[in-house]
Amino acid sequence: MKKDVKNEFGVFGERPRVEKKLFHAKYIFGGLAVFLVLLLLPVLPNLGKAVPPPQPSLDTAAIQKLKGKDKQCVADTVWMRSYHMQLLGDWREAVVRDGKREVVGLGGKKFNPSLSNTCMECHSNKSQFCDQCHNYVAVTPNCWGCHLEKEKKVTKAEAK
């Protein structure tokens, strides 16, 4: 049975049959294999290995000097691990926008809402306390642009 193809220009002969063939299949699949090997090469040696979470050091001179009730932080450890950046942002807003210079922490203890003067007073070793966790989760907080570490000395520009 001959089937003619018709379109807006008229009647044509039978539609030609084209053999479905994948040209250069060996090169295509070979290239895909090489691509996948190169893509997975950095991942395969570490597959199934987990990096242990950091254990920040709380053993600073300032913490050791504090006695029982005074050893209390602004909030409990589990909450601070998850929400410390939100707390610092809220403190910044309260100080800058509202002029609020005192916050009440756990147990009714009052704190100065300041990263440099409140947090870094006890957690003074930034490399052992802050940097370990921030490096583990691959974040770079923008706190240290303004809030300098107490260990660093800021040099003043001298006019010549």
Number of C-alpha atoms within 10 A of each C-alpha: 3 7 9 10 11 12 7 5 6 7 10 11 10 11 11 6 6 6 6 6 7 8 8 9 10 10 10 11 11 12 12 12 12 10 12 11 12 11 11 10 11 10 10 10 9 10 8 7 7 7 7 7 10 15 10 16 14 15 14 14 13 14 16 11 11 12 9 7 9 10 13 15 17 21 16 11 11 9 9 14 11 10 13 15 13 11 15 16 12 13 21 17 13 16 16 11 9 10 10 14 13 14 15 13 14 11 11 9 13 12 16 16 22 18 17 19 14 15 16 19 16 20 21 23 20 15 12 16 19 16 17 17 17 14 11 12 10 10 10 10 11 8 12 11 7 8 13 14 14 14 9 7 8 9 6 6 6 5 4 3
